[in-house]
């Protein structure tokens, strides 16, 4: 008897449901800032922020509405986003920032 395999689940997101979410952080003296979170499967190199004047770093995410956990990696070290209004504990004894997309 041949085994039956389940078809892979493919999620298609309509472009109209994506929201542009600007994210900005002030990190004076940083050389590299990466944003990682559950929306990138915690990849350490997918979302690199762009430096601007005055030590600010920016990016614009495109996400469907919901809540997302994230952290920053600044010059190779895990850091919090100081302006994150909500945080949740993680299994590493620190906290993840929470981004809410309405």
mmCIF file of the C-alpha atoms, coordinates in Angstrom:
data_MODEL
# 
_entry.id   MODEL 
# 
loop_
_atom_site.group_PDB 
_atom_site.id 
_atom_site.type_symbol 
_atom_site.label_atom_id 
_atom_site.label_alt_id 
_atom_site.label_comp_id 
_atom_site.label_asym_id 
_atom_site.label_entity_id 
_atom_site.label_seq_id 
_atom_site.pdbx_PDB_ins_code 
_atom_site.Cartn_x 
_atom_site.Cartn_y 
_atom_site.Cartn_z 
_atom_site.occupancy 
_atom_site.B_iso_or_equiv 
_atom_site.pdbx_formal_charge 
_atom_site.auth_seq_id 
_atom_site.auth_comp_id 
_atom_site.auth_asym_id 
_atom_site.auth_atom_id 
_atom_site.pdbx_PDB_model_num 
ATOM 1   C CA . UNK A 1 1   ? 0.000  0.000  0.000  1.00 0.00 ? 1   UNK A CA 1 
ATOM 2   C CA . UNK A 1 2   ? 1.431  3.362  -0.992 1.00 0.00 ? 2   UNK A CA 1 
ATOM 3   C CA . UNK A 1 3   ? 1.869  6.009  1.671  1.00 0.00 ? 3   UNK A CA 1 
ATOM 4   C CA . UNK A 1 4   ? -0.231 9.105  1.345  1.00 0.00 ? 4   UNK A CA 1 
ATOM 5   C CA . UNK A 1 5   ? 1.578  12.383 1.798  1.00 0.00 ? 5   UNK A CA 1 
ATOM 6   C CA . UNK A 1 6   ? -0.125 15.573 2.804  1.00 0.00 ? 6   UNK A CA 1 
ATOM 7   C CA . UNK A 1 7   ? 0.116  18.428 0.391  1.00 0.00 ? 7   UNK A CA 1 
ATOM 8   C CA . UNK A 1 8   ? 2.262  21.269 1.729  1.00 0.00 ? 8   UNK A CA 1 
ATOM 9   C CA . UNK A 1 9   ? 0.344  24.226 3.060  1.00 0.00 ? 9   UNK A CA 1 
ATOM 10  C CA . UNK A 1 10  ? 1.108  27.370 1.111  1.00 0.00 ? 10  UNK A CA 1 
ATOM 11  C CA . UNK A 1 11  ? -0.040 30.683 2.529  1.00 0.00 ? 11  UNK A CA 1 
ATOM 12  C CA . UNK A 1 12  ? -0.556 33.454 0.036  1.00 0.00 ? 12  UNK A CA 1 
ATOM 13  C CA . UNK A 1 13  ? -0.861 36.956 1.435  1.00 0.00 ? 13  UNK A CA 1 
ATOM 14  C CA . UNK A 1 14  ? -2.539 39.555 -0.719 1.00 0.00 ? 14  UNK A CA 1 
ATOM 15  C CA . UNK A 1 15  ? -0.457 42.690 -1.060 1.00 0.00 ? 15  UNK A CA 1 
ATOM 16  C CA . UNK A 1 16  ? -3.458 44.722 0.098  1.00 0.00 ? 16  UNK A CA 1 
ATOM 17  C CA . UNK A 1 17  ? -3.362 43.066 3.548  1.00 0.00 ? 17  UNK A CA 1 
ATOM 18  C CA . UNK A 1 18  ? 0.271  44.025 4.171  1.00 0.00 ? 18  UNK A CA 1 
ATOM 19  C CA . UNK A 1 19  ? 0.879  47.119 6.267  1.00 0.00 ? 19  UNK A CA 1 
ATOM 20  C CA . UNK A 1 20  ? 3.998  49.251 5.989  1.00 0.00 ? 20  UNK A CA 1 
ATOM 21  C CA . UNK A 1 21  ? 5.474  49.551 9.470  1.00 0.00 ? 21  UNK A CA 1 
ATOM 22  C CA . UNK A 1 22  ? 8.370  51.980 9.973  1.00 0.00 ? 22  UNK A CA 1 
ATOM 23  C CA . UNK A 1 23  ? 10.784 51.070 12.743 1.00 0.00 ? 23  UNK A CA 1 
ATOM 24  C CA . UNK A 1 24  ? 13.350 53.516 14.071 1.00 0.00 ? 24  UNK A CA 1 
ATOM 25  C CA . UNK A 1 25  ? 15.899 53.224 16.871 1.00 0.00 ? 25  UNK A CA 1 
ATOM 26  C CA . UNK A 1 26  ? 18.528 55.646 18.129 1.00 0.00 ? 26  UNK A CA 1 
ATOM 27  C CA . UNK A 1 27  ? 21.839 53.861 18.732 1.00 0.00 ? 27  UNK A CA 1 
ATOM 28  C CA . UNK A 1 28  ? 24.694 56.332 18.824 1.00 0.00 ? 28  UNK A CA 1 
ATOM 29  C CA . UNK A 1 29  ? 27.992 54.773 17.684 1.00 0.00 ? 29  UNK A CA 1 
ATOM 30  C CA . UNK A 1 30  ? 26.541 51.498 16.371 1.00 0.00 ? 30  UNK A CA 1 
ATOM 31  C CA . UNK A 1 31  ? 28.217 50.025 13.291 1.00 0.00 ? 31  UNK A CA 1 
ATOM 32  C CA . UNK A 1 32  ? 25.531 47.481 12.344 1.00 0.00 ? 32  UNK A CA 1 
ATOM 33  C CA . UNK A 1 33  ? 21.919 46.987 13.433 1.00 0.00 ? 33  UNK A CA 1 
ATOM 34  C CA . UNK A 1 34  ? 19.850 43.945 12.464 1.00 0.00 ? 34  UNK A CA 1 
ATOM 35  C CA . UNK A 1 35  ? 16.193 43.379 13.304 1.00 0.00 ? 35  UNK A CA 1 
ATOM 36  C CA . UNK A 1 36  ? 15.127 39.802 13.907 1.00 0.00 ? 36  UNK A CA 1 
ATOM 37  C CA . UNK A 1 37  ? 11.940 38.224 15.152 1.00 0.00 ? 37  UNK A CA 1 
ATOM 38  C CA . UNK A 1 38  ? 9.296  35.620 14.690 1.00 0.00 ? 38  UNK A CA 1 
ATOM 39  C CA . UNK A 1 39  ? 8.414  37.241 11.321 1.00 0.00 ? 39  UNK A CA 1 
ATOM 40  C CA . UNK A 1 40  ? 11.923 36.289 10.024 1.00 0.00 ? 40  UNK A CA 1 
ATOM 41  C CA . UNK A 1 41  ? 12.079 32.946 11.869 1.00 0.00 ? 41  UNK A CA 1 
ATOM 42  C CA . UNK A 1 42  ? 14.706 34.706 14.081 1.00 0.00 ? 42  UNK A CA 1 
ATOM 43  C CA . UNK A 1 43  ? 17.193 34.923 11.197 1.00 0.00 ? 43  UNK A CA 1 
ATOM 44  C CA . UNK A 1 44  ? 20.173 37.058 12.159 1.00 0.00 ? 44  UNK A CA 1 
ATOM 45  C CA . UNK A 1 45  ? 20.710 38.699 8.786  1.00 0.00 ? 45  UNK A CA 1 
ATOM 46  C CA . UNK A 1 46  ? 17.416 39.294 6.956  1.00 0.00 ? 46  UNK A CA 1 
ATOM 47  C CA . UNK A 1 47  ? 16.465 42.830 8.055  1.00 0.00 ? 47  UNK A CA 1 
ATOM 48  C CA . UNK A 1 48  ? 19.397 45.216 8.229  1.00 0.00 ? 48  UNK A CA 1 
ATOM 49  C CA . UNK A 1 49  ? 18.567 48.726 9.366  1.00 0.00 ? 49  UNK A CA 1 
ATOM 50  C CA . UNK A 1 50  ? 19.891 51.748 7.482  1.00 0.00 ? 50  UNK A CA 1 
ATOM 51  C CA . UNK A 1 51  ? 21.844 54.422 9.364  1.00 0.00 ? 51  UNK A CA 1 
ATOM 52  C CA . UNK A 1 52  ? 20.646 58.031 9.154  1.00 0.00 ? 52  UNK A CA 1 
ATOM 53  C CA . UNK A 1 53  ? 21.841 61.296 10.672 1.00 0.00 ? 53  UNK A CA 1 
ATOM 54  C CA . UNK A 1 54  ? 22.150 61.608 14.429 1.00 0.00 ? 54  UNK A CA 1 
ATOM 55  C CA . UNK A 1 55  ? 22.729 57.937 15.224 1.00 0.00 ? 55  UNK A CA 1 
ATOM 56  C CA . UNK A 1 56  ? 19.293 56.781 14.123 1.00 0.00 ? 56  UNK A CA 1 
ATOM 57  C CA . UNK A 1 57  ? 18.704 53.515 12.275 1.00 0.00 ? 57  UNK A CA 1 
ATOM 58  C CA . UNK A 1 58  ? 15.564 52.847 10.236 1.00 0.00 ? 58  UNK A CA 1 
ATOM 59  C CA . UNK A 1 59  ? 13.717 50.224 8.249  1.00 0.00 ? 59  UNK A CA 1 
ATOM 60  C CA . UNK A 1 60  ? 10.208 49.704 6.919  1.00 0.00 ? 60  UNK A CA 1 
ATOM 61  C CA . UNK A 1 61  ? 8.608  46.300 7.410  1.00 0.00 ? 61  UNK A CA 1 
ATOM 62  C CA . UNK A 1 62  ? 5.633  44.942 5.480  1.00 0.00 ? 62  UNK A CA 1 
ATOM 63  C CA . UNK A 1 63  ? 3.535  42.769 7.780  1.00 0.00 ? 63  UNK A CA 1 
ATOM 64  C CA . UNK A 1 64  ? -0.046 41.574 8.071  1.00 0.00 ? 64  UNK A CA 1 
ATOM 65  C CA . UNK A 1 65  ? -1.908 42.850 11.136 1.00 0.00 ? 65  UNK A CA 1 
ATOM 66  C CA . UNK A 1 66  ? -1.064 40.997 14.329 1.00 0.00 ? 66  UNK A CA 1 
ATOM 67  C CA . UNK A 1 67  ? 1.499  40.868 17.126 1.00 0.00 ? 67  UNK A CA 1 
ATOM 68  C CA . UNK A 1 68  ? 5.141  40.049 16.474 1.00 0.00 ? 68  UNK A CA 1 
ATOM 69  C CA . UNK A 1 69  ? 8.037  39.412 18.840 1.00 0.00 ? 69  UNK A CA 1 
ATOM 70  C CA . UNK A 1 70  ? 11.424 40.841 17.920 1.00 0.00 ? 70  UNK A CA 1 
ATOM 71  C CA . UNK A 1 71  ? 14.879 41.827 19.137 1.00 0.00 ? 71  UNK A CA 1 
ATOM 72  C CA . UNK A 1 72  ? 17.732 43.900 17.777 1.00 0.00 ? 72  UNK A CA 1 
ATOM 73  C CA . UNK A 1 73  ? 21.258 42.656 17.146 1.00 0.00 ? 73  UNK A CA 1 
ATOM 74  C CA . UNK A 1 74  ? 23.595 45.612 17.524 1.00 0.00 ? 74  UNK A CA 1 
ATOM 75  C CA . UNK A 1 75  ? 27.210 45.011 16.508 1.00 0.00 ? 75  UNK A CA 1 
ATOM 76  C CA . UNK A 1 76  ? 26.664 41.291 17.121 1.00 0.00 ? 76  UNK A CA 1 
ATOM 77  C CA . UNK A 1 77  ? 24.996 41.649 20.565 1.00 0.00 ? 77  UNK A CA 1 
ATOM 78  C CA . UNK A 1 78  ? 21.317 40.978 21.304 1.00 0.00 ? 78  UNK A CA 1 
ATOM 79  C CA . UNK A 1 79  ? 19.612 44.157 22.508 1.00 0.00 ? 79  UNK A CA 1 
ATOM 80  C CA . UNK A 1 80  ? 16.188 45.533 23.327 1.00 0.00 ? 80  UNK A CA 1 
ATOM 81  C CA . UNK A 1 81  ? 14.502 48.268 21.361 1.00 0.00 ? 81  UNK A CA 1 
ATOM 82  C CA . UNK A 1 82  ? 14.417 51.029 23.987 1.00 0.00 ? 82  UNK A CA 1 
ATOM 83  C CA . UNK A 1 83  ? 11.180 52.517 22.586 1.00 0.00 ? 83  UNK A CA 1 
ATOM 84  C CA . UNK A 1 84  ? 9.187  49.250 22.513 1.00 0.00 ? 84  UNK A CA 1 
ATOM 85  C CA . UNK A 1 85  ? 5.982  49.856 24.490 1.00 0.00 ? 85  UNK A CA 1 
ATOM 86  C CA . UNK A 1 86  ? 5.391  46.144 25.195 1.00 0.00 ? 86  UNK A CA 1 
ATOM 87  C CA . UNK A 1 87  ? 7.707  43.265 26.115 1.00 0.00 ? 87  UNK A CA 1 
ATOM 88  C CA . UNK A 1 88  ? 7.316  39.573 26.899 1.00 0.00 ? 88  UNK A CA 1 
ATOM 89  C CA . UNK A 1 89  ? 9.674  37.135 28.627 1.00 0.00 ? 89  UNK A CA 1 
ATOM 90  C CA . UNK A 1 90  ? 11.585 34.659 26.495 1.00 0.00 ? 90  UNK A CA 1 
ATOM 91  C CA . UNK A 1 91  ? 13.216 31.286 27.301 1.00 0.00 ? 91  UNK A CA 1 
ATOM 92  C CA . UNK A 1 92  ? 16.666 32.918 27.520 1.00 0.00 ? 92  UNK A CA 1 
ATOM 93  C CA . UNK A 1 93  ? 15.907 34.929 30.662 1.00 0.00 ? 93  UNK A CA 1 
ATOM 94  C CA . UNK A 1 94  ? 15.550 38.218 28.780 1.00 0.00 ? 94  UNK A CA 1 
ATOM 95  C CA . UNK A 1 95  ? 12.618 39.865 27.073 1.00 0.00 ? 95  UNK A CA 1 
ATOM 96  C CA . UNK A 1 96  ? 11.424 40.126 23.503 1.00 0.00 ? 96  UNK A CA 1 
ATOM 97  C CA . UNK A 1 97  ? 9.928  43.366 22.289 1.00 0.00 ? 97  UNK A CA 1 
ATOM 98  C CA . UNK A 1 98  ? 6.395  43.147 20.910 1.00 0.00 ? 98  UNK A CA 1 
ATOM 99  C CA . UNK A 1 99  ? 5.340  44.971 17.760 1.00 0.00 ? 99  UNK A CA 1 
ATOM 100 C CA . UNK A 1 100 ? 1.601  45.374 17.209 1.00 0.00 ? 100 UNK A CA 1 
ATOM 101 C CA . UNK A 1 101 ? 0.442  45.940 13.637 1.00 0.00 ? 101 UNK A CA 1 
ATOM 102 C CA . UNK A 1 102 ? -3.152 47.193 13.410 1.00 0.00 ? 102 UNK A CA 1 
# 
